[in-house]
């Protein structure tokens, strides 16, 4: 069973209308791919430069490539947040380094928030207001100075791919009730997020997801190389697959590192998060799980005739009487249900 996600269906009409303004359609695979490749090359050769929003090719690349991919990643995180009732009592969103407002656009498909977006470039706002009329922002802020916090106790601060060059979230964000932090699933960014998790815990925040505990992270404390990241399968539309055929990058699965945290404690959950892909070893299969400060694996022996691959990122209930051998929890039967 795979965890499959895609971007909201309403985005398709907006993408079609936006591309038409560049005399393009979703079927112009080669032309779209050329723009995506150009922006990818820009990021590779000028990683410290600001996104060239003034360039037509950059705008097209964000619309037809980065927006669908990142909205799909965010959709998976938002679904997990909904399961945990993470958004209860929240009314406002401050989207820091909003870019093309992907996080806010995706959130607005599920919840009626009041949105404040912080983005230095003016082009994203023009694109959103012209081609995404279903989304209404209360305010766009052009500087990274502290925004006006109208009701911090009911505010969610969103940092989606905007913390890469920062060592910490801004001071004003510590006043907000809730935080959604999403970063690339690289070793450097993922481990930095785990370090930030510990600081946020020390400053009165509680973890809602993906962690099911608030102890030290074993991937950080017991390893110098591991990092936490989720993986989902991308149910790409045909036009995206045709475009991707022209590119060296393939996106059958999407990964991301994330944290959902609030000042309000999360409801206790007696479950473990599957945080690793299936490892096939001699005589057994196993997958890493997280339920506390110990690095643990679910394991099932080949002689038991269990055939399964648990989707990464799901919650599973661990039987009280499970056999533990070293850092392995030995399953006697297949896990049939995910929480």
Residue, then its C-alpha position, 0 to 999 in steps of 0.5 A: x500500500x502506497x501513500x499517494x498524493x497530488x496537488x489540489x485539483x483547483x490548481x489545474x485551471x489556474x496553471x492553465x490560465x497562467x501559462x496561457x499568458x506566456x503563450x504556453x499550455x500544459x501540453x508544451x512539454x519541451x518548452x516547459x522542461x526548458x524553463x525548469x532546466x534553466x531554473x535548476x541550472x541557476x540554483x546549481x550555479x548560483x545557490x546563494x542568489x535570490x530567485x530570479x522572479x523577474x525572469x519569465x522562465x523562472x515564473x514558468x518553472x515555478x508554476x509548472x514544476x515546483x508548485x505541483x511538487x511542493x503542494x503535493x509534499x505539503x498536502x501530505x503534511x497537512x493531511x497528517x496535521x488534520x489527523x492529529x487535529x493540529x489546526x484546532x483553534x488556529x485562525x491566522x497564518x503567517x507564511x515566511x518567505x512565501x515565494x509563490x505562496x505554495x504553503x498558503x495556497x495548499x492550506x487554503x484548500x482545507x481551512x479558512x485562515x486569514x493569511x499574511x505572506x512575507x515575500x520580498x519579490x513582487x512578482x509572486x503576488x501579481x501571479x497569485x492575485x491574477x491566476x489564483x482568485x480562489x485564494x485571498x491574502x489579507x496582507x503581503x509584506x515585502x520585508x523580512x522585518x517582524x510582521x504585526x502579530x494580530x493574535x499570536x495565540x491563534x496564529x500558525x507561523x509557516x516556514x516552507x523551504x525558507x529556513x535553509x540559510x537561517x540558524x533559527x526561526x525569527x524572534x517573532x515566531x516564538x510568540x506564535x501558538x503553532x509552527x509548521x516547519x518544512x525543509x528539503x530532505x537533505x542530510x544538512x537541512x534535516x539534521x538542522x531541523x532536528x537541532x531546532x526541534x530540541x531548542x523549540x522544546x526547551x522554549x515551551x513548544x510541544x511536538x505534534x508530528x512527525x514525532x510521537x514523543x518529546x524526548x531526545x531524537x535518536x537520529x540526532x543523538x545516536x548517529x552523526x549521519x541520520x536525519x528524519x524525513x518522510x516519503x510519499x508517492x506522487x500521483x503525477x498527471x499525464x502532462x507532468x510526466x510528459x514534461x519530466x520525460x525531457x528532464x534528468x530529474x524524476x519524481x516518482x516519490x517525494x521526500x521532505x523533512x518537517x515538524x508540526x509544533x504547538x505551545x498547546x500539548x498534543x494528545x498522547x498517542x500510543x504508536x510508533x512512526x515508521x521513519x525508514x524504508x524497508x531493509x532486506x537483510x539475510x533472514x529478515x526484513x526490517x524498518x526503522x521506527x520512532x516512538x522514543x529516545x531509542x533507535x529501534x526497528x520493526x523486524x520480521x523473520x523470513x521464516x514467519x512468511x510475513x510479506x509486507x512493506x509498511x509505508x514510510x511515515x505512517x503510525x503503527x500500534x506496537x503490541x505490548x507483548x512484542x519480542x524485543x531483541x537488541x534494537x529490534x521489535x520482532x513481529x509475529x504477524x503482518x501489520x494490517x492497520x495503520x493509524 
